[in-house]
């Protein structure tokens, strides 16, 4: 890259490379790689500043002044930028035009302290035209946006640092509370509570298959389906008529809605099998559908989730790459506005790809309706004055980016296309029943006559996707020609049973939609919000559904009971609106933070934050929180879930063991909270917590063999008669008040992964307890002499799987892994000899590679065979190149292939994991020595400078004293050096030892 007199700073290296290619010589384009400085953590605050900044990294008593530091990882970047700035006569800040980008630009100015003119470049797409235009339309850094970002950062620091310690003390160590993350978690927990409280209700209706006598339908159908909607003058109950308690709603009861049961439905089906169905009425109305606006950040994430199955994080990562490489406009925006250039490009593309007849009669401009919309000023669309088609980019984009680009391209073109038109026909048919009077059936069908924008969105031109056949409004094609009064016969009349369904769990797409509707957070942060609550263990995924953990129940329970307003949806939206007001210059950050942290005082509340006690006062007056109550979730009938230090477990307070304690059972990780019913809870208690299961007696020792439930899974225990006596004596000592009593530990053995703890027998248990098994004697090379020596080999099962151990007469040991647990009991001395003949590491025979646990078929993206294998850290999904650990909520046997393919695609998109380099003791020692040497050298230089600046007259008078002092100092220095060398030598010897 050619160096010049103008330095341009952007956030990412990819962006820098792209823009550098457009600017050419005379410009040096460098990347800050995100923020170059941030709020200091309390541990990073100097001792001299601890009184002011020590608790938060923010001085709450002096206008919430933040203490910023340049992180060690960023010091090299800052040094490079400063060096480049020395050769520049102008500085251009080309960070993103949102609050974060504006703050990055401001921090660059504060840190680099440029003495040359500073100009702020802004653009929404990385194209030659946009970059050239931004150079001639620069502005100053927007201080209001900087203050809004800083206020938000300080707000989140105060929120997290005040509330997180409460969670540490009352729920568990290492937990954290986030301003928006906590609210998002509450949404998911509340949905799960609704599902837990939901009572399923059955209801029935009938589906008749009919054929018109006149002709087939326009779509070629000879028959159609109609569903019963009325009986005896009463409307049949549908799912909308039931409340969450399983009963008909008040309005449905008042309307006297009829709820059919199975017996009655079957009876009616028999009665209607030979009945005449008469066309009682027909209605045809126009069908008209308009295109949706172009994408915003939120709608892009929702559509990518619904249509492509992409997580919000994957969608934003792909969009970021597309933007930085100049394929789309800026991907963090609330606006649906299209520039005139973009409208012209979209209309040109529509005409070229689909024809002029699909164009809207005139340019369409959309209006942003989202309250508080900010950030960039245009929607997400293909970049440039001419839109490149997906086919043009097929060879240059990765699969995930190509899919997302295609979606953005389709949506942008569709926004300038004509409306879809057609007609919807509805027919009502009557048929008499013997027991309940007249029945009414209904069928609907829609014909799309002109697909319009639907052509670009991938829908067929013949029909649109719709609801189930027979239901009102179903878009399932046309109906046959019929006339009023015409009679039809049914080829079949079938009773259909239904059951009301609980509210659907949130997916990432639906959660994003809800957060936006409630004005919680900003769409640009939704991906990180969802990622955070998943990474912290508050939420996990099953397929695309987001399920809260029991830990999340405890955290939200504590926050709701003690800090209700901070997880209140309206209050959180008001905080976001307050930040918008700061960004627009209508509010000051200091006043806003004062009201939030210290309280609104008397009449000081404004619309941004309603009158309330400050966060500081609420935490100070918190009082005692009952941790037992917070971490207990009632299930019913004496059952409760307890969130403990090692995870959640089930407790039956109405069913006590012999010591008077509630019986307990571990909870399967794959069991969602709404699936833990009272019946399921009792089943778990009966099977998992009925105490140890006695398998029988060991014939050698006379001891009792038991299967026990441990923290890390089931295991076997052998309790000898002597041990039972020792256990009894230990319990007597405890009862007498002894504090330290050591109980004997029985011999234990882990079960094989393939073994069922409820099905294992005494013989298999005794075999496991007999381990390690003596395999036989082999010859191995002595490590020192290289001569062959005899060694005894034993087979065992360890933490990392089955293995062999060889032990020589001199006591030297070596190990080799076995390929399966079964080999522990089958491997012989010859096979052991062969294993030990192979090198321990590198290529060697291990009984062959482990077979996959399951084969899932070819990956839809690359066609490679996808399998699930058993690895060092558990089961993982692989296509031979990319590996993804199987999340804990899935099992190798039950995970759906589509889910596995999606998990692999996300891992591919994320790229390889960057591993941190660990500093060795030698490296650390070297660094310490270097620092000391540097400090000593610096001290020496300072002394020299001071001596040089001393006046000549003074030097003459004190020369004798200096000479004497110098001799003394040198002597002391030599002695000190000798001692230091001795200590260093001693320390080095210790480290080597």
N, C-alpha and C positions, 0 to 999 in steps of 0.2 A: 504494500500500500504506500503510495507516494506521500511524503510529508510536505506540509505547506504551512502557511501562516494562520490558518483557521482551524481551530480544534472543535470538533463536534462530538458530544458525549451522548450516548444512548444507553438503554438498560442492558440489552443482551448482545452477545458476540454475533449471533446470527443476524440480528438487525443491523449491527455495525458493518458487517461484511456486505450486506445488500445495499445499504445506503452509501457506503464507501465506493461501491462500483458505479453508482449513479453520479456521485459528486466528482470523482476523478481527482486529478492533481490539484494542489492548492488547498486540499482539505485532509486533515487527519481525523479519522472517525474511530473512536474508542468506546468501550463498554464499561459501565460502572458495575455491571452484573447485579442489578437490583439496588437496594439501599446500601449506602456506604457506611452509614452509622445508624445507631438505634439507641433507645433508652437503656441505660446501664442497669444491670441487675444489682441488688444490694451488695453482693459480694465483690462487685467491681468498683464500688464507690471508694475513693481515697479516704483515709482516716480523718483528714482535715475537713471533709465534707459530710461525714457520717451523720452529724446532728441534723442537717437540713435534708439530705437526700437518702439517708440510709435505709429507710423502710420500703420506699417504692421506686427509688430512682427519680422521684418527683418531689419538689419542695411544696407541699400542700399549703404551707403557711405563708408563702410568698408568691402569690399569683400562679400557683401550680407550675412553677418553672421546672422544666425537665432537665435531666443531666444526661447528655448524649456522649457516647464514646464510639470510636472507630474500632470495630472488632478486629482481633488479631488476623482473622482470615481476610480482612479487607485492607490491611495496611499495605500490602504489596500493590494492590490495585490503586490505592490513593497515591502511593509513591510514584507509580507509572504515570498517573494523570497529572500530577504536579510537574513531573519532568517534561511531559509533553506541553504543558501550559507555558513553560519558560520560553519555548520557541514559537508561541502563537501570539498574534496581534489581535485576535478576536476569539471569543468563546461562545459557541452555540450549544444550548441545552435542548436536546431533541428527545426528551423522555415523553412517555404517554401523557395525553391530555385528560387526566383524571386526577383525583386527589392524591393518590399514591405517586403518580408521575410528577405532579407539581411539587410534592414534598421531596422527592428524590432530587429534583432540580435545585430546590432551595438548600438542601443539605450539601450539595456539590459546591454551591457558592460559599456557604459558611465554612466548609472544610478546606477548599482549594484557595480561598481568598484571592481571586483573580484581580490583577491590576490592569487588565485590558477590558474593553467593552464586552458586556454580557448580553446575549440575545436569546430569547426563548422561541424555539421552532415548534410549531404544532402542525400535525397532519393526521388524517384518518386512514390513510392507505399508503403503502410503500411502493410507489410508482415514480418513474422519472418526473412526470408532470407534477405530482403532488409534492415531491421533495423540492423541486425548483420553485414552485409557488410558495412553499413555506419559507424559503430563504428570503423572499422579497416581502413577506408579511409577518415579520417577527413581532414579538411583544415582550413585556416584562413578566417576571414570575408573579403569578396571582397570589398575593399575600393572604387573601381571604380563604382560598382553597387550602393553602398551607396550614393556616390556623385550624381549619376544620379537620384536616388529617391529624394534626398534632393533638387536637382535643379528643378525637376518637381514640388515638393511641394511648393517651393518658387515661381516658375513661376506662378502657379495657384493662389497663394496668391496675387501676384502683379497684375495679370490680373483681378481677381475678385474685389480687393479693389480699383483699379483705375477706372474700368468701371461700377461697380454696382452703385456707387453714381450718375453717369450720368443718369442711368435708373431711379433712385429714383426721381430725380429732374424733368425729362422730360416725364416719362411714368407713374410711380406709385410707391408708397412706398413698401418696402419689396422685390423688384425684385432683381435678381442677374444675373450676366453674368459669365458664365463658359467657359474656353478655348475650350473644346471639345463639351460641351453641347450646346453652342451657334451655333457651326457649324452644329451639328446634327439637331438642330431646324431649321436652315436655309435650310437644305436639304428638310425637310418636308414642310416648307413654300413655297419653290420654286416649289415643286411638286403640291401644291394646286394652286399656281398662274398659272401653266400650265393647270390645270383642269379648272380654271376660264376662261382662254383665249381660251380654246378649243372650236371649232365649230363642232358639230356633222354633219356627212354627210351620207345620205342614199345611199345604192347601193344594187342591186338585182342580183341573179343568179338562176339557176334551179337545182333541185335534182330529178334524175330519179331512180326509182326502177326497176331493170332488172333481168331477169332469163335466165341462159344459157340453151340451149336445150340438151346438152350432158349429164351433170351429176351435182350432187350437189358438193359443195366444200369439202375439206378434213375435215373441221370442222363441216360438216353437214348442212351448209346453203344452202337453195334452191335458194335464191335470194341475190342480193347485190345492193349497192347504188353507183351511179356515179354522179359527180357534173360537171356542165358546166364550162369549163375553157376558151374556145375560141368561137367566133361567127363571121362569115364572114371574117375570116383571122385575126381578132384582138383579143388580149387577154382581158378577162373580168377584170374589176377593182376589187381589193381586198382592205382590210383595209390598207395594207402597201403602197398603191398608193396615199393616202391622207395625206396632211400636216395638222398641227394643226389648220389652218385657215379654214378648210373644203373644200379646193380646191385640185385638182389633183396636185401632185408634178411636177416639171419641167421635170424630166426624164419620168414620166408616160405620160405627155402631148406630149413629143417628140416621144414617142413610139406609140402614138395614141391609148392609152388604152381606151376600151369601157366601159362607165358607164351606166348600164341599169337602167331604172326607173320602177316603179311598173306596169304601164299600158303595157309597152313593154314586161315585164317579163310574165305577165298573157297571153298576146297574143301569145307569143312563146310557153307557156305551152300547150295552146290549139292546136297549129300547130303540136307540137311534140307528142301529145297523141297517135296518130296512126302511127307515123313514124317508119321506120326500123332503128335500131341501128346496125351499122356494126363495127366489131372489126378491127380497123385500125392499131393497133400495140400492141405488148406485150413485156415486158422486165422483166427479173428476175435477181436480183443481190443478192450477199451474204449479210447476216445481221451479224454484229459482234459488240459486246458491252463488254467493259472492266469494271472491278470493280473500284470503287472510292477508293482513299486513306483512311486510318483510320482517325478518327476524330481529328481535332484541336478544340480549344475553339470556334472559329468562326463557323466552319462547324457543330459542335455539336448543337450550339444554333439555327442555321438556320434549321437544320433537325428536331430538337425537336419542333420548331415552326410550320414547314410545315406538319409534319407527326403526331405529338402528340397534336398540338394546345397549346403548353406550351409557356409562355412568357420567355424572356431571363432571367429575375430574377428568375422565378420558376425553369428553367432548371439549372441555376448555383447553386441554393440552393440545389436542389436534387443531383447534381454532387458533391457538397461540402460534403454532408452527406455520399455519396457513397465512396468518397476518404478517409474521416476521419475514416470510419469503415472498411477500408481495402478491398473494393470491386473493385475499379478502381484505375488507376494511377492518378497522379496529373492532375487536370482539367484546369489549366491555362498554355497553351502551344501553340506555333505556329508551332510546328514540326509534321511531318507525319511519322517520322522514327520509326520503330519497332526494339526493341532489338532482338538479336538472340534467346534469351530465349522466347520472346513473339512470334516470328515467329514459333518456334517449338511447342509452346502451341496451337497456332491458327491452325496449320496444323493437330495436333493431334485431336483437337476438330472437325474439318471438317470431318476427316476420321471416327471418332466415330459417329457423328450425321448424316452425309449425305452419307458417303461412299467414298472410295478411288477415284472413277471416277470423283468426283467433285473437287478434289484437282488440283491446278495449277501444271504444269509439274515440276516446281522448286520454291524455296522460292522467294517471291516478296518483294523488298525493294523500298520504295517510297522516292522521293526527295522533300524537302520543297522548294517551289517556292516563298513564300511570302517574299517580300523585307523587310530587317531588322528583320527577324525572330529571336526571342530570348526567354527568360524565360527558361522553362524546355527543356529537350533534347529528349523527347520521346512523341509520340502521346497519346491520351486518349484511353485506352484499359482496359479490365478486368485485375485485379491485379493477381500476382502470376505466377508460372511456369506451373500451370494447370488452365484453365479457367473454372469457375463454370457456369453451364448452368442456364438460367432464371428459369427453373423448380426447380432446387435445392434451389433457393433463394425465391421462391414464398411465402413461409410462414413466412419469416423473414424480408421482405422489405415492406414498405408502397407502395400503388399503384403507386404514381408518380415516386418513385425511381425505382420500378421494371420496369416500362415502359421505363425509360431512360436507365437503365442497359441493358435491352433487345436490345435497339437500338444500344448501344455501342458494345455489344456482337455480334450482327448481322453484323455490319459494319466491325469489326475486323476480323471475320471469312471470310467474303466476300472478304476482301483484299487479302487473300491467296487462293482463289478459281479460278477455270477455267473461261474463258470468256464465255459469252452467245453467241450462234451461231444459225443461221437460214437463212431464205431467204425472200426477199421482192419482190412481184410481182406488176407490174404496167400495167394497160391496158388502152388504149385510144380508144374511140368509136366515130364514126361520125354519124350524123343524119341530114338530109336536113330540112330546114325551108322554108316556102313560101315567107317570107318577107325579111330575112336577110342572105340567103345563107346557107352554111354548118356550123353546130355547132359541137364542139368537147367536149365530156365528158371524165372524167378521174376518175379511182378508183384505190386504192392501198390496199394491204393487206400483213401483215407480219406473218410468221409462225416461232415460236421459236422451233427449233429442239432439242437443248440442252440448258436448262436454266442456267447451270453453277452457278455463284455467285448469280443469281437472286433467286435461291432456298432459300438462307439464308435471303434475303431481303424481303421475304413475297410475291413475285410476283408468279403468277401461272406458271406452266411449259408449258401451252398450248399457251398462248399469253401474250404479254406485254401490259401495259396500254399505250394508245396513244391519238392521236387527233381525231377530228370528222370524221365520216365515209364519204367517198368520197373525202376527202382531201388528197393531196399528202403526202406520208409518214405516213399515218395512220396505226397504228399497231392494226388492228381489226380482225385479223384472215386471213385465206386463201381465195382466190377467186376461183370460180368454174373453171373447165377445159374449156378452150376456144381455138379456133384456129383463125388465122388471116383470115379475110374475112367472118367469121361467122356472121349471122344476128340474132339479138335479138329483142324482143318486150318489151316495157315498160308497167308494170302493172300500173304505175302512174308517172306523171311528174308534180312536184309541184314547183311553184315560191317561192323563199325564200328571204325575205327582211332582210337586215342587216343595221347596223348603226355603224359608226366608234366610238370607245370608247376612252375617254381621258386616259392619262397614269394612270396606277393603283396607288392608294395610297400606301405608304410604310406600310408594316407590320413590326413587330419587326425583323422577319427573313430577309426580303429584305433590311431593313435599316442596319442590321449588315453586310450583304453582300456588300452593297455600301460603308459603312465606311471602311471595310477591303480593298476593291478594291482601294479606294482613299488614303489608308494608314493613315487614321485619327484615332488617339487614338490607343489603344491596345485592342485586343479581350477580354482580361481578365477584361477590364473596361466597355465593351459595355452594360452589364446588368445594372450597376449602372448609366451609362449615360442616358439610356432610362427611367429608374425609376425616375431619377432626373427631367427630362424635363416634365414627366407626373405629378409628385408630385408638381412641381412649377406652374402648370396650363398653361404651354406653349402648351402642346399637350394632347389630350384625345383619348380614344379608342372607336371605334364603331365596335363591332365584333372584328376582328383582325386588322382592318385598323387603322392607326395613323393619326389623324386629327389635324391640328394646330388651336389654338384658335385665336381670333382677337388680343388678347394681344401679341401673338407671332409675328403677322404681324407688330405691332408697334415696338416691341423690335428689330426685324431683320431690319426693315426699318431704325431705328436710327443707328444701328451698320454698316449697309452697306453704309450709307451716310457719317458717320463720322469716322469710324474705319474699312474701307473696308478690309485691309489686315488681320485683326484678325478674320474675318469670311470667309477668302479666303481658299478654299480647299487645294491648292498647298502649301500655306504658312504654314498652320496647319500641313501638312504632313512633311514639312521641319523641323518644330520644333520637331516633333516626331523623325525624323532621327537624329537631333542634340542630343537628349537625348540618342539615341542608341550609338552615337559616344562617348559620355561621359562614358557610361557604358563599352565601349570597351577600354577606356583609350586613345582615339584619340583626345580628346577635354577636356578642363577644364571647370568645372561648372561656375567658377567666370567670365572667359572671355565670355562665352556664355551668361550668364545673363546680363553682362555689355552691350553687343551689343543689346540684346533684350530691356533692360530698358532705357539705355542712348543713344542708337543708334550706328550704325556701324562706325561713323566717316569717315574720308577720307581714303578710300581704306582698311578699316579694316574688311570688310565683308568677311565671309567664306561661304562655300557651305551650312552649316547648316542653317544659316539665311541670306537671301539676304540683300543687302544694303538697309537701311530704317531708318527713324527717329525713335528714341526710344519711348517707350510707355509714359514715363514721359513727353517728349516734346510735343507729340501729345495731351495729355490731357491738358497740360498747355496752348497750343495754340488753344484750341478747339473753342473759341469764343461763340457766342450766337446761341443756337439751338432753332428753332421754334417748341415749344411743340405742338402747334395746327396742324402744318403740319405733324409732326411725328405721331401723333395719329389720323390722318385722312386717310382712305383708300377709294379711289374713286371707285364707282360701275358703274357709268354712268348715263346720263340723269339727272344730278343734284343730284343724290343720293350718299351719302357717309356714311361710317361707322365711327363712332367716338368712340374711346376707352376712356371712362371716369373713374372717380374715383370709381363708383359703377358698372362698367362693360361696355360692348359695347352697343351701341344703333344706330339706323338708323336715318339719317337726310336728309330731302329733301330741298336743298337750292333753288330750283326753285318753291317751294310751301310754301308760308309764311302764318303764322297765323295772327289774327287781330292786334297783337302787332308788326308785322314785323319780327318775329323770324321764322327760318325754322321749319317746322313741323317735329315732331319726333315720333319714334315708338321703342318699345323695341324689341330685337331680341330673338326669341325662342332659348333656350340652345341646342335643338336638331337639329338646322339648321346649317349645315356645310357651311363654307365660299363659296365653289363652287356652293352651292345650292341657294345662294342669287343672283338671276338674277335681271335684271332691272324690269321685270314684277312682280316678287315676292316682290321686294322692294316696288313698288307702291301699291301692294295689302296690305302689312303690314302698310304702311302709311295711306291708306284709312280706314282700319279697326281698327288700333290701335292708331292713332294719330289725329283722326278727332275731337279732343276735347271731353269733357264729353258728354255722350249719355243721353239725357233727357228722363226719363221714364214717367213723368207726374207730377201731383200736389198732395201734401198731403192734404186730405180733412179737417184735424184738424187744421193745421197751415197755410195752403195756400202756403206752401213752395214748392220749386222745387226739385224733386228727380232725382239725376243723378248717372250714373255709370262712375267712373273715373279710370284712369290707374295710379297706384302708383308705387313707387320703389319696394315695396314688393308684387305687384300684384294688381288686380282690387278690388275696394271697392265702397261702396255706400255713398252718401253724401246728406244731407238735408239742403238746403239753404232757410231760411225763408225770407220774405220781409224785415224785420228789418235788418237782416244780410246783405242783398244785399245793403241796404243803407249805412251800416257801411263799407262795402268793398269799395264802391264808394268813401266815405269820405277818407279812408286810401290811395286810389290811388291819390286823389287830393293833399293830404299832401305830398306824394312822389314827385309828379310833381312840387310842390312848393319848393322842396329842403330839406324837412325834412329827417333826417338821420334815426332815430329810430321810425318806425311806426309799431304798433302792429295791425295785421289783425285778425278779428274774425275767429274762426275755426268752420266749420259746424259740425253738428252731423254726425258721420261716423259709418259704420258697415261693417265687412268683409263678403265676400260671402262664402257660404259653398263650400267645396272641390268639391262637385258633381255638382255645378252650373256653367253654361256657361254665362260669362258676356255679350255675344252678344245675348243671348236668354232670359235672366231673364226679368220678367214682373213687373208691378207696384205693384201688390198685394203681390208678394213674397218679393219685396224690402221693402214695408211698414212693413211687418211682421218682417224682419231682423232689421229694424230701431227702431222697438218697443221694442226690447230686452233691458234689461233683462225682461223676462216674469214672472209674479207673479203666482207661482204654487199653493200655499195654505199654510195653517197653520198645523204644526205637533208638536209633543212633543219630546223633546230630553233631555238627562241627562245633568244637569248643571256641568261644569267642576270642580267647587270647592265643592259644597255641594252634588252632585250626585243626587239631586232631579230632577224630571221631570218638565221642564218648557216649555212654548209655544214659538215657533219660526216660523217666516215667511220664506218660501223657494222661491227662484227665480232661473230661468234657464237662463244661458248665454252661449255665445260662446267666448272662450278665445284663447290666443296664443297657448296653448297646447291642445286645443280641447274643446268639450262641457262639462259643469259642472253645478252642483247645489250649491247654497249658502244658508245656514240657518243663520238667524239673530234673536237673542233673544231680548226681551224688554230691557235688560241691555246693548245691543250692542255687545255681544259676537258672533263671526261668526265661521262657519265651512264649509267645502266644500266636495263634492263627485263628481267623474267623471261619465259622461254618456258614454254609449258604442257607440252612433252614434249621428250625428248632428240632425237627424230628431226627436230624443227624446226631443229636446229642446221644441218643440211645442206639443208633445204628452204626456209627462210624467205628471202624476197627483199626488195629495197629498199622496195617498196610496202607490204608487210606490216610492215616495220620502221618506216616512216614513220607508219603507223597506230598502232602501239604507243607511239611516242614522242610522238604527239599527245595521248595520254591522260595524265592526272596519274599521277605515280609511285605515290602512295599513295591509298587510298580506292577507290571504285568505278571500275573501268576494264576494258576488254577485255583479257584475257590469253589469247586463243585459246579462251575458254570454260573452264568449270570442269573439273577433272580427273575423268574417269570413275572410279567405284569399282573397286577391285581385285577385289572379289568381293561378291556379294549373298547374304545368309544367310537371308532370309525375315523374317516378322513376329516381334517380341519376344513371348514368352508372357505377359509381365506387362502391357505397355501396348499391344501390337498394332502398334507402329511398325516400319517397315522397318529392318532392321539390315544395315549394309554394312561392308566393310573398305576404308579409304581410305589413300592414301599422303600422309603429312604431312611437316612440316618435320623432325620427329624420328623419322621412320619410319612404318611401318604402324600404324593404330589402328582400333579398332572404334567405331562410332557408330550411334545411333538418331536422329540429328538434334538431340538435346539433350544427351545424355551421351556423353562420349568416354572411351575407355580404351585406353592404349597396348598394343599386342599384345606380350605377354611374349616374351622372346628364344627360348624353347624351342618356340614355334609359328611357323608360316609362314602367310601369307595363304591359300595354296592348300590346306593340309592341316588347319588348325584346324577342329574339329567345331563346328557351329552351337550345340549345347548348351553347349559350353565357353565360346563367345563370349557367349551369353546370360547365363551365370553370372558371367562377368567384368564385364559391364555392370551386372548387378544389385548386385554388391559395390560397384562405384564409385558407383552411385546411393545405396546405403545409407550409404556413407562421407561423402557430401555434398561440396560444393566444397572444393578445396584452398585453405588459407589462405596467402596469399603474404606474406612478410616485406617490410616497407618498408625500402628502402635509404636510408641517410642520404647526402644530397649533400654535396659539399665546403662549400657555403654553409651548410647546416644544421649540419654539424660545427663550422664556424668560429663560427657563432652560439652554439652550445652552449658552446664553449670560452670565448668572450667573456663570456657570461652567468655561467659559473662563476667566472671571474676577477673580474668585477664584484661578484658576491655575496661572494666571499672578501674583497675589498677593503672592501666595505661592512661586513661582519662585523667585520673588523679595526678599522675606524674606530669602530664601536659599542663594542667592547671597550675601546679606548683612552679613549673618552668616559666609560664607566662607571668605569674605574680613576681617571681624573682627578677625577671627581665625588666619589669616596670618600676622596680625600686630605684630611687634616686642614687646617683653616684656617690654623693657625699655620705649618705647613710650606709652605703655598701662599704666604704673605706673604714668607717668607724667600727663596724660590726664584723669585719672580716675574720678577726681572731676568734670571736665567739662562734661564728658560723663554721670555721674550720674544725674547732673542737667538737661542736655539736654534730658535724657531718661524720667525724670519726666514730662518735658514739652511736649515731644512727646506723651507720654501715655495719658496726659490730652487732647491734641488736637485730638488724635486718638479716644478717647471715645466720644468726642463731635461730631467728624465727623461721627462716627458709628451711633450715635443717629440720626443725620440728615439724613443719608443714609437710616436707618430703617424707619424713618418717611416718606421719599420720596417713598420708596418701598411700604410701606403700602398704601399711597395715590394712587400710580400708580395701585396697585392691585385692589383697590376699583373702580378706573375708568374703568379698564379692565372688571371687573365684571358687572359694570353698562352698 
